[in-house]
Amino acid sequence: MKKAYFTSVFVLTALFLTSCGGEAPKEEALEVQEPVCFYSYNHESSEMTWTAFKFNDKTAVGGTFTKINVEGTTEGNDPMAILKSLSFDIPVSTIESQNEDRNGKIIKYFFGTIGTENITGKIVELGENGEATLEVTMNNMAQEVKGQYTFVDDKFEFSATIDVANWKSSPGIAALNKICKDLHTGPDGVSKLWSEVDLKFSTTLASDCN
């Protein structure tokens, strides 16, 4: 009787192990889906600022342009493709330095001397190393401008230092410095307006993710 009992137990155990494979069931890995985002250029978030310098010690004078016309692929699934497609047109009459008299002199004596009503440009390259190349046209001349950019949390920021003399604008610098001689004269008695200008542009892309 005991023999029959042990035989039955053995058979039942063998069937159980065979049916279950002798292993605990494995959990299937859950597939994690990345959110799909749609991006669009947000004009209201865009800002272009400039910093010029006077006196031998390079005292900063800052300003912006109140109007920037931007064209390109303004929406899509690839934010970098949108940024790389952008071009801009800036009417110089919209310059703003927080001084109405200075605004008028910059427009008349600098931009007027070099015959420039609009500054235009486009993005040529955005490198993976954070280096950017733009093409900027002023005084009927197109020149490449190299700078640095970041793109974090949908915000694009570009900065560069240019020498406006590269656009053959030295006559404009001289004309503006002459009309503003007293204002550009530093403690050392020297009147100086530098041709180097710092530029910064920033914009935040609107995003809709699901």
C-alpha positions as CSV (number, residue, x, y, z in Angstrom):
1,M,0.0,0.0,0.0
2,K,2.8,2.4,0.8
3,K,4.5,1.5,-2.4
4,A,1.4,2.5,-4.4
5,Y,1.2,5.7,-2.4
6,F,4.8,6.7,-3.2
7,T,4.4,5.8,-6.8
8,S,1.4,8.0,-7.1
9,V,3.2,10.9,-5.5
10,F,6.1,10.4,-7.9
11,V,3.9,10.4,-10.9
12,L,2.0,13.5,-9.8
13,T,5.2,15.4,-9.1
14,A,6.6,14.5,-12.5
15,L,3.5,15.7,-14.3
16,F,3.6,18.9,-12.3
17,L,7.2,19.6,-13.2
18,T,6.7,18.7,-16.8
19,S,3.6,21.0,-17.2
20,C,5.3,23.9,-15.5
21,G,8.8,23.4,-17.0
22,G,10.3,23.3,-13.5
23,E,10.8,27.1,-13.5
24,A,8.9,30.1,-12.2
25,P,7.2,32.1,-15.0
26,K,9.3,35.1,-16.3
27,E,7.9,38.6,-16.2
28,E,7.7,40.2,-19.6
29,A,9.6,43.6,-19.8
30,L,7.2,46.5,-20.2
31,E,7.9,48.7,-23.3
32,V,8.5,52.3,-22.3
33,Q,7.3,54.7,-25.0
34,E,9.1,58.0,-25.4
35,P,6.7,61.0,-25.7
36,V,6.1,62.4,-29.1
37,C,6.5,66.1,-29.3
38,F,5.4,68.8,-31.8
39,Y,7.5,72.0,-31.8
40,S,6.7,75.4,-33.2
41,Y,8.6,78.7,-33.4
42,N,7.4,81.2,-30.8
43,H,8.0,84.7,-32.0
44,E,6.9,86.3,-28.7
45,S,9.8,84.6,-26.9
46,S,12.5,85.8,-29.4
47,E,14.9,88.5,-28.4
48,M,18.0,90.0,-30.1
49,T,20.4,92.1,-27.9
50,W,23.6,93.9,-28.7
51,T,26.4,95.4,-26.6
52,A,28.7,98.1,-28.1
53,F,31.7,99.6,-26.4
54,K,33.0,103.2,-25.9
55,F,36.1,104.7,-24.2
56,N,39.5,103.0,-24.1
57,D,38.4,100.8,-21.2
58,K,35.5,99.4,-23.3
59,T,32.6,100.7,-21.3
60,A,29.5,98.8,-22.4
61,V,26.4,100.4,-24.0
62,G,23.6,97.9,-24.5
63,G,20.5,97.7,-26.6
64,T,18.1,95.6,-28.7
65,F,16.0,95.7,-31.8
66,T,12.2,95.9,-31.2
67,K,11.4,94.1,-34.5
68,I,12.8,90.8,-35.9
69,N,11.2,89.2,-38.9
70,V,11.8,85.5,-38.9
71,E,11.1,83.0,-41.7
72,G,11.7,79.3,-42.2
73,T,10.2,76.0,-41.1
74,T,8.3,77.2,-38.1
75,E,6.8,73.9,-36.9
76,G,7.5,70.2,-36.9
77,N,8.7,67.2,-34.9
78,D,12.4,68.0,-35.1
79,P,13.4,71.1,-33.1
80,M,16.9,71.3,-34.5
81,A,15.5,71.2,-38.1
82,I,13.3,74.1,-37.2
83,L,16.2,76.1,-35.8
84,K,18.5,75.3,-38.7
85,S,16.0,76.6,-41.2
86,L,15.5,80.0,-39.7
87,S,16.5,83.3,-41.4
88,F,15.9,86.8,-40.1
89,D,15.4,90.4,-41.3
90,I,15.9,93.2,-38.8
91,P,14.9,96.8,-39.7
92,V,17.7,99.0,-38.2
93,S,15.1,101.7,-37.6
94,T,13.8,99.6,-34.7
95,I,17.1,99.9,-32.7
96,E,16.5,100.6,-29.0
97,S,19.2,101.7,-26.6
98,Q,17.0,103.3,-24.0
99,N,18.0,106.7,-25.3
100,E,16.0,108.3,-28.1
101,D,18.7,110.7,-29.1
102,R,21.3,107.9,-29.3
103,N,18.9,105.7,-31.3
104,G,18.5,108.5,-33.9
105,K,22.3,109.0,-34.2
106,I,23.1,105.3,-34.6
107,I,20.4,105.1,-37.4
108,K,21.6,108.2,-39.2
109,Y,25.3,108.3,-38.8
110,F,26.3,104.6,-38.5
111,F,23.7,102.7,-40.6
112,G,23.0,105.8,-42.8
113,T,26.7,106.2,-43.7
114,I,27.0,102.5,-44.8
115,G,23.6,102.6,-46.5
116,T,22.0,99.8,-44.5
117,E,18.3,99.7,-43.8
118,N,18.0,96.1,-42.9
119,I,20.4,93.5,-41.4
120,T,19.6,90.1,-42.7
121,G,21.0,86.7,-41.9
122,K,20.4,82.9,-41.7
123,I,21.7,80.0,-39.7
124,V,24.3,78.0,-41.7
125,E,25.3,75.3,-39.2
126,L,24.6,74.2,-35.7
127,G,27.4,71.8,-34.7
128,E,27.0,69.0,-32.1
129,N,29.8,70.6,-30.1
130,G,27.8,73.8,-29.4
131,E,29.4,75.8,-32.2
132,A,27.2,77.8,-34.5
133,T,27.8,79.5,-37.9
134,L,25.5,82.3,-39.1
135,E,25.6,84.3,-42.3
136,V,25.0,88.0,-41.7
137,T,24.5,90.6,-44.5
138,M,25.1,94.3,-43.8
139,N,26.4,97.0,-46.1
140,N,25.6,94.7,-49.1
141,M,28.1,92.2,-47.8
142,A,27.5,88.7,-46.5
143,Q,30.0,87.5,-43.8
144,E,30.0,84.3,-41.7
145,V,29.7,84.8,-38.0
146,K,30.9,82.0,-35.6
147,G,29.6,81.7,-32.1
148,Q,28.3,79.4,-29.4
149,Y,24.8,78.1,-28.9
150,T,22.8,76.0,-26.4
151,F,19.5,74.3,-26.6
152,V,18.1,73.3,-23.2
153,D,14.5,72.8,-22.2
154,D,13.3,74.0,-25.6
155,K,15.2,77.3,-25.2
156,F,17.8,78.2,-27.9
157,E,20.5,80.8,-27.1
158,F,23.2,82.0,-29.4
159,S,26.1,84.4,-28.6
160,A,28.9,85.8,-30.6
161,T,31.3,88.8,-30.9
162,I,31.6,90.5,-34.3
163,D,33.8,93.2,-35.7
164,V,31.5,95.4,-37.8
165,A,34.7,96.6,-39.7
166,N,34.6,93.2,-41.5
167,W,31.5,94.6,-43.3
168,K,33.6,97.7,-44.4
169,S,31.6,99.8,-41.9
170,S,34.6,101.8,-40.6
171,P,33.2,105.0,-42.2
172,G,30.0,104.5,-40.2
173,I,32.0,104.0,-37.0
174,A,34.0,107.2,-37.7
175,A,30.9,109.2,-38.5
176,L,29.1,108.1,-35.3
177,N,32.2,108.7,-33.1
178,K,32.6,112.2,-34.6
179,I,29.0,113.3,-33.9
180,C,29.3,111.7,-30.4
181,K,32.9,112.8,-29.7
182,D,32.2,114.3,-26.2
183,L,30.0,111.3,-25.2
184,H,32.7,108.9,-26.3
185,T,35.6,110.6,-24.5
186,G,36.8,108.7,-21.5
187,P,38.6,109.9,-18.4
188,D,41.9,109.7,-20.3
189,G,40.7,112.4,-22.8
190,V,40.5,109.9,-25.7
191,S,37.4,109.6,-27.8
192,K,36.9,106.0,-28.8
193,L,34.1,103.9,-30.3
194,W,35.0,100.2,-30.7
195,S,34.1,98.3,-33.8
196,E,33.5,95.0,-31.8
197,V,29.9,94.3,-30.8
198,D,28.6,91.4,-28.7
199,L,25.4,89.8,-30.1
200,K,22.9,87.5,-28.3
201,F,19.8,85.9,-29.7
202,S,17.4,83.7,-27.8
203,T,14.1,82.0,-28.5
204,T,12.0,79.3,-26.8
205,L,10.2,76.8,-29.0
206,A,6.6,76.0,-28.0
207,S,6.2,72.2,-27.5
208,D,3.2,69.9,-27.3
209,C,4.0,66.4,-26.2
210,N,1.9,63.3,-25.8
